[in-house]
Amino acid sequence: MSTLGKSPQFGIYQRMDAITGTSDSSYTLKINTVPQPNFIAEQLIVSVNGVIQSPNSAYTVNGSTITFSEAIDSSDAIDFITAMGHAHSTNTVSDNSVTAVKLNDALAITNTPVRKNTNRIQTGFTLDSNDNAVVGGPITIDSGVSVVINGSMSIV
């Protein structure tokens, strides 16, 4: 798919199977012959006879059925139907796939049992009564920064 400007880095963009008009107004949305029940009208870009159609007025979607406001006959061309993303799709990170290299340096994770922290607290925080914290010292708290310890904090 050509893109004007910066190319999208993420997303699921799929072209639906071709639909041939049969003088009916309802058709099944399919990708690789498999019905697609999880789309809503606003996720689809639909072109009929070279004109992009308006969701929920020129067509509606219910389950895997797209229904056009007017019947599509064999002389009409449904140029394309492109699905932009999937409803309720989420990604699950695989076990052991996030490594220290992928994390921000401020987390200070190394490949050793050593953990490091800066020697300065520059942003205020509150440690809740049910939380514990350990800091490698010595540590300096910047002027005007509020640190409230309701839980337990050890400086070693």
FIDREN-190397 format. One line per field, with one value per atom (N, C-alpha, C, O): x, y, z. Coordinates in nm, 2 decimals, always signed. Example, Ala and Ser with C-alpha at 12.3 -4.5 7.8 and 13.67 -1.06 7.14 Angstrom:
2
x = [+1.32, +1.23, +1.32, +1.42, +1.28, +1.37, +1.29, +1.34]
y = [-0.57, -0.45, -0.33, -0.33, -0.22, -0.11, +0.00, +0.11]
z = [+0.78, +0.78, +0.78, +0.85, +0.71, +0.71, +0.79, +0.80]
***
This chain:
156
x = [+0.09, +0.00, +0.09, +0.18, +0.07, +0.15, +0.10, -0.02, +0.20, +0.16, +0.23, +0.34, +0.15, +0.20, +0.25, +0.17, +0.38, +0.43, +0.50, +0.54, +0.52, +0.59, +0.51, +0.39, +0.57, +0.50, +0.47, +0.54, +0.35, +0.31, +0.40, +0.45, +0.44, +0.53, +0.46, +0.52, +0.34, +0.26, +0.12, +0.07, +0.06, -0.08, -0.11, -0.02, -0.23, -0.27, -0.36, -0.47, -0.32, -0.39, -0.41, -0.31, -0.53, -0.56, -0.66, -0.76, -0.64, -0.73, -0.83, -0.79, -0.96, -1.06, -1.06, -1.02, -1.11, -1.13, -1.22, -1.31, -1.20, -1.29, -1.43, -1.46, -1.52, -1.66, -1.72, -1.69, -1.79, -1.86, -2.00, -2.07, -2.05, -2.19, -2.29, -2.26, -2.39, -2.50, -2.63, -2.73, -2.65, -2.77, -2.83, -2.95, -2.75, -2.79, -2.72, -2.63, -2.76, -2.69, -2.60, -2.52, -2.61, -2.54, -2.44, -2.47, -2.32, -2.21, -2.13, -2.13, -2.06, -1.98, -1.84, -1.77, -1.78, -1.65, -1.55, -1.57, -1.46, -1.37, -1.22, -1.20, -1.13, -0.99, -0.94, -0.95, -0.88, -0.84, -0.95, -0.93, -1.07, -1.19, -1.25, -1.35, -1.19, -1.24, -1.32, -1.28, -1.45, -1.54, -1.47, -1.41, -1.49, -1.42, -1.53, -1.59, -1.56, -1.68, -1.64, -1.73, -1.52, -1.48, -1.45, -1.37, -1.51, -1.48, -1.61, -1.72, -1.58, -1.69, -1.67, -1.56, -1.78, -1.78, -1.66, -1.60, -1.63, -1.53, -1.39, -1.30, -1.37, -1.24, -1.21, -1.10, -1.31, -1.30, -1.29, -1.36, -1.21, -1.21, -1.27, -1.21, -1.38, -1.45, -1.46, -1.50, -1.42, -1.43, -1.52, -1.50, -1.62, -1.72, -1.72, -1.74, -1.69, -1.68, -1.59, -1.62, -1.48, -1.38, -1.41, -1.34, -1.52, -1.55, -1.55, -1.61, -1.47, -1.46, -1.60, -1.66, -1.65, -1.78, -1.78, -1.68, -1.88, -1.89, -1.95, -2.06, -1.87, -1.92, -2.05, -2.07, -2.14, -2.26, -2.37, -2.48, -2.33, -2.44, -2.44, -2.55, -2.32, -2.32, -2.32, -2.36, -2.27, -2.26, -2.26, -2.22, -2.30, -2.29, -2.23, -2.23, -2.18, -2.12, -2.19, -2.20, -2.23, -2.28, -2.23, -2.26, -2.14, -2.07, -1.98, -1.90, -1.99, -1.91, -1.98, -1.94, -2.09, -2.17, -2.16, -2.18, -2.13, -2.13, -2.26, -2.29, -2.33, -2.46, -2.45, -2.44, -2.46, -2.46, -2.60, -2.70, -2.61, -2.74, -2.81, -2.93, -2.74, -2.80, -2.74, -2.63, -2.82, -2.78, -2.66, -2.65, -2.57, -2.45, -2.47, -2.49, -2.48, -2.51, -2.38, -2.27, -2.39, -2.27, -2.19, -2.08, -2.26, -2.19, -2.11, -2.03, -2.14, -2.06, -1.93, -1.92, -1.83, -1.70, -1.68, -1.66, -1.67, -1.62, -1.47, -1.41, -1.41, -1.26, -1.18, -1.09, -1.21, -1.14, -1.21, -1.29, -1.18, -1.22, -1.10, -1.05, -1.05, -0.93, -0.97, -1.03, -0.92, -0.95, -0.83, -0.71, -0.86, -0.75, -0.75, -0.83, -0.68, -0.67, -0.78, -0.86, -0.77, -0.87, -0.93, -0.86, -1.06, -1.12, -1.08, -1.07, -1.04, -1.00, -0.87, -0.85, -0.79, -0.67, -0.56, -0.55, -0.50, -0.39, -0.27, -0.28, -0.16, -0.04, +0.01, +0.00, +0.06, +0.11, +0.26, +0.30, +0.34, +0.48, +0.52, +0.48, +0.60, +0.64, +0.74, +0.81, +0.73, +0.82, +0.97, +1.00, +1.05, +1.19, +1.22, +1.34, +1.13, +1.15, +1.20, +1.26, +1.17, +1.22, +1.35, +1.36, +1.45, +1.59, +1.63, +1.56, +1.73, +1.78, +1.81, +1.79, +1.85, +1.89, +1.76, +1.77, +1.64, +1.52, +1.46, +1.37, +1.52, +1.47, +1.55, +1.66, +1.49, +1.55, +1.67, +1.67, +1.78, +1.90, +1.88, +1.95, +1.77, +1.74, +1.71, +1.72, +1.66, +1.63, +1.75, +1.75, +1.87, +2.00, +2.00, +2.05, +1.95, +1.95, +2.08, +2.10, +2.15, +2.27, +2.26, +2.17, +2.36, +2.36, +2.43, +2.46, +2.44, +2.50, +2.40, +2.30, +2.43, +2.34, +2.35, +2.28, +2.44, +2.46, +2.35, +2.32, +2.28, +2.19, +2.24, +2.30, +2.23, +2.28, +2.17, +2.07, +2.19, +2.10, +2.19, +2.30, +2.12, +2.19, +2.20, +2.14, +2.29, +2.31, +2.23, +2.26, +2.13, +2.05, +1.90, +1.87, +1.82, +1.67, +1.63, +1.64, +1.59, +1.56, +1.41, +1.36, +1.33, +1.18, +1.12, +1.15, +1.02, +0.96, +0.87, +0.83, +0.85, +0.77, +0.72, +0.77, +0.62, +0.56, +0.57, +0.53, +0.63, +0.64, +0.52, +0.52, +0.43, +0.31, +0.34, +0.45, +0.25, +0.27, +0.28, +0.34, +0.24, +0.25, +0.37, +0.37, +0.45, +0.57, +0.70, +0.71, +0.80, +0.94, +1.03, +1.00, +1.14, +1.24, +1.38, +1.40, +1.47, +1.61, +1.69, +1.67, +1.78, +1.86, +2.00, +2.03, +2.09, +2.23, +2.28, +2.26, +2.34, +2.38, +2.53, +2.60, +2.58, +2.50, +2.41, +2.43, +2.31, +2.21, +2.18, +2.18, +2.16, +2.13, +1.99, +1.95, +1.91, +1.77, +1.78, +1.82, +1.75, +1.76, +1.67, +1.57, +1.72, +1.64, +1.50, +1.49, +1.40, +1.27, +1.20, +1.08, +1.27, +1.21, +1.15, +1.22, +1.02, +0.96, +0.96, +0.91, +1.01, +1.01, +0.94, +0.98, +0.83, +0.74, +0.75, +0.72, +0.80, +0.82, +0.71, +0.73, +0.61, +0.51, +0.54, +0.49, +0.62, +0.65, +0.79, +0.82, +0.87, +1.00, +1.10, +1.09, +1.20, +1.31, +1.44, +1.47, +1.53, +1.66, +1.76, +1.75, +1.86, +1.97, +2.09, +2.13, +2.15, +2.27, +2.39, +2.50]
y = [-0.12, +0.00, +0.12, +0.13, +0.21, +0.33, +0.43, +0.43, +0.51, +0.60, +0.74, +0.74, +0.84, +0.98, +1.02, +1.01, +1.05, +1.09, +0.97, +0.87, +0.97, +0.87, +0.74, +0.74, +0.63, +0.50, +0.45, +0.46, +0.39, +0.33, +0.23, +0.14, +0.23, +0.13, +0.01, -0.10, +0.03, -0.07, -0.08, +0.02, -0.19, -0.20, -0.32, -0.38, -0.36, -0.47, -0.41, -0.37, -0.41, -0.36, -0.48, -0.52, -0.52, -0.63, -0.60, -0.53, -0.66, -0.64, -0.75, -0.87, -0.72, -0.83, -0.89, -0.83, -1.01, -1.08, -1.00, -0.93, -1.02, -0.94, -0.99, -1.10, -0.89, -0.92, -0.88, -0.77, -0.97, -0.94, -0.91, -0.98, -0.80, -0.76, -0.86, -0.91, -0.89, -0.99, -0.93, -1.00, -0.80, -0.72, -0.74, -0.72, -0.77, -0.78, -0.67, -0.60, -0.65, -0.54, -0.59, -0.52, -0.72, -0.78, -0.89, -0.97, -0.88, -0.97, -1.01, -0.94, -1.12, -1.17, -1.12, -1.13, -1.06, -1.01, -1.13, -1.20, -1.15, -1.26, -1.22, -1.13, -1.28, -1.27, -1.41, -1.50, -1.44, -1.57, -1.67, -1.78, -1.64, -1.72, -1.74, -1.81, -1.68, -1.70, -1.58, -1.47, -1.60, -1.49, -1.42, -1.48, -1.28, -1.20, -1.13, -1.02, -1.18, -1.13, -1.01, -0.96, -0.97, -0.88, -0.74, -0.67, -0.70, -0.56, -0.47, -0.52, -0.34, -0.25, -0.16, -0.15, -0.09, -0.01, +0.09, +0.11, +0.15, +0.26, +0.20, +0.28, +0.07, +0.02, -0.02, -0.05, +0.00, -0.04, +0.08, +0.18, +0.07, +0.16, +0.09, -0.01, +0.14, +0.07, +0.16, +0.27, +0.10, +0.18, +0.11, -0.01, +0.18, +0.12, +0.22, +0.34, +0.16, +0.24, +0.36, +0.47, +0.34, +0.45, +0.55, +0.65, +0.53, +0.63, +0.57, +0.46, +0.63, +0.58, +0.60, +0.71, +0.50, +0.50, +0.55, +0.53, +0.61, +0.66, +0.55, +0.50, +0.52, +0.41, +0.45, +0.57, +0.36, +0.37, +0.45, +0.47, +0.50, +0.56, +0.49, +0.44, +0.47, +0.40, +0.24, +0.17, +0.21, +0.06, +0.05, +0.14, -0.06, -0.10, -0.24, -0.31, -0.27, -0.40, -0.46, -0.40, -0.59, -0.66, -0.80, -0.88, -0.84, -0.96, -0.97, -0.87, -1.07, -1.08, -1.03, -1.05, -0.96, -0.91, -0.76, -0.69, -0.73, -0.58, -0.56, -0.64, -0.46, -0.43, -0.29, -0.19, -0.28, -0.15, -0.09, -0.16, +0.04, +0.11, +0.09, +0.10, +0.06, +0.03, -0.10, -0.13, -0.18, -0.30, -0.28, -0.18, -0.37, -0.37, -0.47, -0.59, -0.42, -0.52, -0.55, -0.50, -0.64, -0.69, -0.58, -0.60, -0.47, -0.36, -0.27, -0.19, -0.28, -0.21, -0.28, -0.40, -0.20, -0.26, -0.22, -0.10, -0.32, -0.30, -0.31, -0.42, -0.19, -0.19, -0.25, -0.33, -0.22, -0.28, -0.26, -0.16, -0.34, -0.32, -0.35, -0.46, -0.25, -0.26, -0.25, -0.15, -0.34, -0.34, -0.28, -0.32, -0.18, -0.11, -0.15, -0.10, -0.25, -0.30, -0.41, -0.43, -0.46, -0.56, -0.52, -0.47, -0.53, -0.50, -0.59, -0.71, -0.54, -0.61, -0.69, -0.79, -0.66, -0.73, -0.68, -0.55, -0.76, -0.72, -0.81, -0.92, -0.76, -0.84, -0.89, -0.81, -1.01, -1.06, -1.08, -1.15, -1.02, -1.04, -1.18, -1.23, -1.25, -1.38, -1.39, -1.29, -1.50, -1.52, -1.50, -1.55, -1.44, -1.42, -1.34, -1.35, -1.26, -1.19, -1.04, -0.98, -0.99, -0.86, -0.87, -0.94, -0.81, -0.82, -0.68, -0.58, -0.68, -0.55, -0.45, -0.33, -0.49, -0.41, -0.33, -0.21, -0.39, -0.32, -0.23, -0.16, -0.22, -0.14, -0.01, +0.00, +0.10, +0.23, +0.21, +0.14, +0.28, +0.28, +0.32, +0.27, +0.40, +0.44, +0.32, +0.33, +0.21, +0.09, +0.02, -0.05, +0.05, +0.00, -0.15, -0.20, -0.22, -0.37, -0.42, -0.37, -0.50, -0.56, -0.71, -0.76, -0.77, -0.92, -0.98, -1.10, -0.90, -0.95, -0.93, -0.87, -0.98, -0.96, -0.82, -0.78, -0.73, -0.60, -0.51, -0.52, -0.43, -0.33, -0.19, -0.18, -0.10, +0.04, +0.14, +0.12, +0.25, +0.36, +0.49, +0.49, +0.60, +0.73, +0.76, +0.70, +0.86, +0.89, +1.02, +1.09, +1.05, +1.17, +1.15, +1.08, +1.20, +1.19, +1.33, +1.43, +1.34, +1.47, +1.50, +1.61, +1.39, +1.40, +1.34, +1.23, +1.41, +1.37, +1.24, +1.22, +1.17, +1.05, +1.02, +1.07, +0.93, +0.89, +0.73, +0.67, +0.68, +0.53, +0.49, +0.53, +0.42, +0.38, +0.29, +0.23, +0.28, +0.20, +0.05, -0.02, +0.01, -0.14, -0.16, -0.27, -0.06, -0.08, -0.07, -0.01, -0.14, -0.14, -0.09, -0.10, -0.02, +0.02, +0.01, +0.02, -0.02, -0.03, +0.06, +0.06, +0.14, +0.23, +0.21, +0.20, +0.21, +0.20, +0.34, +0.43, +0.37, +0.50, +0.53, +0.44, +0.65, +0.76, +0.82, +0.80, +0.89, +0.94, +1.09, +1.12, +1.17, +1.32, +1.35, +1.30, +1.42, +1.46, +1.61, +1.69, +1.64, +1.78, +1.87, +1.83, +2.00, +2.10, +2.11, +2.12, +2.12, +2.14, +2.01, +2.01, +1.90, +1.77, +1.71, +1.69, +1.66, +1.60, +1.45, +1.39, +1.38, +1.24, +1.20, +1.23, +1.13, +1.09, +0.94, +0.86, +0.89, +0.75, +0.70, +0.73, +0.63, +0.57, +0.43, +0.37, +0.37, +0.23, +0.21, +0.28, +0.12, +0.10, +0.12, +0.06, +0.20, +0.23, +0.21, +0.27, +0.13, +0.11, +0.16, +0.15, +0.24, +0.29, +0.21, +0.22, +0.14, +0.05, +0.11, +0.05]
z = [+0.00, +0.00, +0.00, +0.09, -0.09, -0.10, +0.01, +0.04, +0.06, +0.17, +0.14, +0.11, +0.16, +0.15, +0.29, +0.38, +0.30, +0.43, +0.49, +0.42, +0.62, +0.69, +0.69, +0.71, +0.65, +0.65, +0.78, +0.88, +0.80, +0.93, +0.97, +0.89, +1.10, +1.16, +1.22, +1.22, +1.26, +1.33, +1.28, +1.22, +1.30, +1.26, +1.18, +1.12, +1.17, +1.08, +0.98, +1.00, +0.85, +0.74, +0.64, +0.59, +0.62, +0.54, +0.43, +0.45, +0.31, +0.20, +0.21, +0.21, +0.21, +0.20, +0.06, -0.03, +0.06, -0.07, -0.16, -0.11, -0.29, -0.38, -0.37, -0.35, -0.39, -0.39, -0.53, -0.58, -0.59, -0.72, -0.69, -0.63, -0.75, -0.73, -0.79, -0.90, -0.71, -0.76, -0.75, -0.73, -0.76, -0.74, -0.60, -0.58, -0.51, -0.37, -0.29, -0.35, -0.17, -0.09, +0.02, +0.08, +0.05, +0.16, +0.11, +0.03, +0.17, +0.13, +0.25, +0.35, +0.24, +0.35, +0.34, +0.23, +0.44, +0.44, +0.47, +0.57, +0.38, +0.40, +0.37, +0.29, +0.44, +0.41, +0.39, +0.48, +0.27, +0.23, +0.25, +0.31, +0.21, +0.21, +0.35, +0.36, +0.45, +0.59, +0.63, +0.62, +0.67, +0.71, +0.83, +0.92, +0.83, +0.93, +1.01, +0.97, +1.13, +1.21, +1.31, +1.37, +1.31, +1.42, +1.38, +1.44, +1.27, +1.22, +1.24, +1.25, +1.26, +1.26, +1.13, +1.07, +1.09, +0.97, +0.96, +0.86, +1.08, +1.08, +1.06, +1.03, +1.07, +1.05, +0.90, +0.86, +0.82, +0.68, +0.58, +0.60, +0.48, +0.37, +0.25, +0.21, +0.21, +0.10, -0.02, -0.01, -0.14, -0.26, -0.36, -0.39, -0.41, -0.51, -0.63, -0.61, -0.74, -0.87, -0.85, -0.91, -0.78, -0.77, -0.66, -0.65, -0.58, -0.48, -0.34, -0.32, -0.25, -0.12, -0.05, -0.06, +0.01, +0.07, +0.22, +0.29, +0.27, +0.40, +0.50, +0.47, +0.60, +0.69, +0.76, +0.79, +0.78, +0.85, +0.77, +0.82, +0.65, +0.57, +0.43, +0.39, +0.37, +0.24, +0.27, +0.18, +0.39, +0.42, +0.57, +0.65, +0.62, +0.76, +0.77, +0.67, +0.89, +0.91, +1.04, +1.14, +1.02, +1.14, +1.13, +1.04, +1.23, +1.22, +1.10, +1.08, +1.02, +0.90, +0.77, +0.66, +0.79, +0.68, +0.66, +0.75, +0.54, +0.50, +0.42, +0.33, +0.45, +0.38, +0.33, +0.40, +0.20, +0.13, +0.13, +0.13, +0.13, +0.14, +0.00, +0.00, -0.10, -0.23, -0.28, -0.26, -0.35, -0.41, -0.50, -0.58, -0.50, -0.59, -0.70, -0.67, -0.82, -0.93, -1.01, -0.97, -1.10, -1.17, -1.25, -1.28, -1.28, -1.35, -1.26, -1.30, -1.13, -1.03, -0.99, -1.00, -0.96, -0.92, -0.77, -0.74, -0.69, -0.55, -0.57, -0.57, -0.58, -0.61, -0.50, -0.53, -0.38, -0.27, -0.14, -0.12, -0.04, +0.10, +0.18, +0.18, +0.25, +0.33, +0.48, +0.52, +0.56, +0.70, +0.77, +0.75, +0.85, +0.93, +1.07, +1.16, +1.10, +1.24, +1.27, +1.19, +1.39, +1.43, +1.56, +1.65, +1.58, +1.70, +1.81, +1.79, +1.92, +2.04, +2.02, +2.10, +1.92, +1.91, +2.01, +2.02, +2.07, +2.16, +2.14, +2.08, +2.18, +2.16, +2.30, +2.40, +2.31, +2.43, +2.41, +2.31, +2.49, +2.48, +2.52, +2.63, +2.44, +2.46, +2.58, +2.61, +2.66, +2.77, +2.72, +2.61, +2.80, +2.77, +2.65, +2.60, +2.60, +2.48, +2.51, +2.42, +2.63, +2.67, +2.74, +2.84, +2.68, +2.74, +2.79, +2.76, +2.87, +2.92, +2.81, +2.83, +2.70, +2.59, +2.54, +2.50, +2.55, +2.51, +2.61, +2.58, +2.73, +2.84, +2.85, +2.80, +2.90, +2.92, +3.01, +3.11, +2.98, +3.07, +3.21, +3.30, +3.24, +3.37, +3.46, +3.58, +3.40, +3.48, +3.54, +3.63, +3.48, +3.52, +3.54, +3.65, +3.45, +3.46, +3.38, +3.27, +3.45, +3.39, +3.38, +3.43, +3.32, +3.31, +3.43, +3.43, +3.54, +3.66, +3.77, +3.75, +3.89, +4.00, +4.06, +4.15, +4.00, +4.04, +3.99, +3.87, +4.07, +4.03, +4.07, +4.17, +3.98, +4.01, +4.01, +3.94, +4.08, +4.08, +4.08, +4.12, +4.05, +4.06, +4.21, +4.29, +4.24, +4.38, +4.41, +4.51, +4.33, +4.35, +4.33, +4.23, +4.42, +4.39, +4.35, +4.42, +4.22, +4.16, +4.15, +4.13, +4.17, +4.16, +4.28, +4.33, +4.34, +4.46, +4.44, +4.33, +4.54, +4.54, +4.68, +4.78, +4.69, +4.82, +4.81, +4.72, +4.92, +4.93, +5.02, +5.14, +4.96, +5.04, +5.15, +5.16, +5.25, +5.37, +5.34, +5.43, +5.24, +5.21, +5.11, +5.05, +5.09, +4.99, +5.07, +5.18, +5.01, +5.06, +4.95, +4.83, +4.99, +4.89, +4.95, +5.07, +4.86, +4.89, +4.80, +4.67, +4.85, +4.77, +4.81, +4.93, +4.71, +4.73, +4.76, +4.67, +4.87, +4.91, +4.88, +4.83, +4.92, +4.97, +4.87, +4.75, +4.92, +4.83, +4.87, +4.99, +4.77, +4.79, +4.74, +4.63, +4.82, +4.77, +4.74, +4.82, +4.61, +4.57, +4.65, +4.70, +4.66, +4.73, +4.68, +4.55, +4.76, +4.72, +4.68, +4.64, +4.68, +4.64, +4.76, +4.86, +4.75, +4.87, +4.85, +4.75, +4.95, +4.96, +5.09, +5.20, +5.07, +5.18, +5.20, +5.11, +5.31, +5.34, +5.44, +5.56, +5.39, +5.48, +5.50, +5.60, +5.41, +5.42, +5.48, +5.57, +5.42, +5.48, +5.36, +5.25, +5.39, +5.29, +5.36, +5.46, +5.30, +5.35, +5.25, +5.13, +5.31, +5.23, +5.28, +5.39, +5.19, +5.22, +5.15, +5.17]
***
